[in-house]
Amino acid sequence: DNLSFEEAVLAEPFSMGMRAVEKALSLPGWKDIQRVLFDGIAVVIGSGAIGILTSIALKIVGVGKVILIGGPNSLINSIKEKGFADEVIDVFQTSREERIELVKSKSMYGKGADVVFEAVGIPEMFVESIEMVRKLGTVVELGCLIDSGKEVKINVAKHIVSKDITIYGV
């Protein structure tokens, strides 16, 4: 009753973004969480409400660099202008391979992002998020909220075990 409609409508998607960031930052000490907060890289895939609010949550907690992948171009330019992300990658202007290489090129030693949030809800993007995260990194899946029946192919040894990654669902 104390919130305006504009505030109330953001409560649920922002709570998802905050929960995702909370999970990603609750890593065991051996994952080097200080690096994420000071000079690490977080990637958010998805420029809808949940993706943008996850990006804002990352900026609030002080993550070193936030990269948002989404589209269309007019929206992602607005996101960068408003300071919701440090860098943006237009999903419509890049291939999967280009996005993965762009993220790696912006990371320390070209190894990949420290944490990746898949917030677009396209199952194939989950695999892409695993491919752009570094060894010992974290992937948070918060986009695939509805079971569409769509499955993706994952090489468990290559994508998960050899990278020793942590995967959370929100």
N, C-alpha and C positions, 0 to 999 in steps of 0.2 A: 504493500500500500504506500510505502514511502518512496518508491522509485517512479521516475517518469517512464513512459512507454519506451522511449529511446534507450534508457538505461536497462530496463527489464529485458528487452529483446536481446541484448548482448550477454546477459548473465549466463545462459546455458552454453553457448559456444565458447565464451571466454573461460568458463570453468573447465571445459575440455582441454583447451590450450594450456591452462595452468596445471592441470593434472598431468598432462603429457610432459611438460617441462619438469615438474616435480619428480616424476618417475625417472626421467633421463638423468637428473642431477642427484639421484639417490644411489648412485653407483658406489660399489666398494672402493676403498681408498686406493687400491692397486690400479684402478682405472685412470688415475691422475686427473681427478675432477678439477683441480686448480687450473690446469691447462685450458679446460673448456671455458672456465669463467674469465680468464684473463686474455689469452690469445688464441683460443680454440675457435673452430668453425662449426656452426650449426647450419644445417640446410632444412628448409621447410619446402616440401613439394605440395603445392596447392595454393591458389590465391583466392579461395572462397573465404567465407567468414571464419571458419575454424583455422585455416592456414594463416590468414592475416593476424588473427588474435593469438595464435601460437607464436608467430614472429614477434608480436608486441610483448608477449610474456617473456620471451628470450631476451629482448632488449631490456626489459625491466630488471631481470636478474643479473644483467651485465655480461652476457656471453660476448666473447671477443669479436666475432664477426657473424652476422646472420645473412645467409643467402636464401632468397626466396625464388622458387621456380614456379612459374605460372603464366597466365595470360588472360585476356589479350593484352597487347602492348600498351594501350592507354591505361589499363588498370595497373599494370606493374610499374609503369612510370610514375603514377600517382603514389603507389606504395613507397617507392624510393624517395620521392620528393617529400613525403610526410615523415620520413625517417623510420618507417616500420621495418625496413630491412636495409642492410648496408649495400647489398648488391642484388640485382635481379637478373634472372635468365628467362627469356621468353621461350616457353615450351613449344610454341608454334613455329619458331624460327630456328630451332635446333633439333638435332636427332638425339636419340637416347645416348649414343656413343659420345657425341659432342658434349652433352650435359655432364656426363660422367667425367670426361677429360677436363672440362672447365672447372668442375668442383675440385678435382685432384690438383689441378694447376694452381689453385688458390690456397691449397692447404700446405702445412709444413712438410717439407721434403716430398711433396707430390703424392702423399699416401692416401688422401681422402679425408672426408669430414669426420669430426669427432662424434657427432650425433646427427642423425637424419630423421626427420619427422615426415611420414607419408600422410598427408591430410587431404588428398584429392579424391580418394575413394575409387581409384582404378587399380585393380589387382596387379596388373603388370608393373605399376609404379612401385609396388612393394619390392619386387626383384631389383628394380633400378636403384632403390634406396639402399639395398644390401650391397650393390655393386659400387656405390659411391662412398660408402662408409669405410673408414680405415680399420686395420687390424685392431682388435680390442675396443672398437667403437661400439656405438649403440644405435639401434633403429627402433623408433617408436611408431607403431601403426595405429593411427586414429582416424583414418579416412574411410575404411571399408566397414561401415556400420551396418549395412544391410546385406544379408546373404543372397547374392544374385545368382549363386550356383557357379559362378566363374571361378575356375581354378588356374593356377599358374605353375609352371615347371620350375622347380628349384633343385639345384645340385647341392645337396646338404653338405657334402665334404668341401666343395669349393666355396659356396656362398656363406656357410655358417661355421662349420668346425675349423677349417684351416685359418679363418680370420678371427676365431675365438670372440665372436661378437655377442652382445646381449640384445635380445629382442623383447620389447614390451608391447602389449596391446592396451589401448585405452578405449 
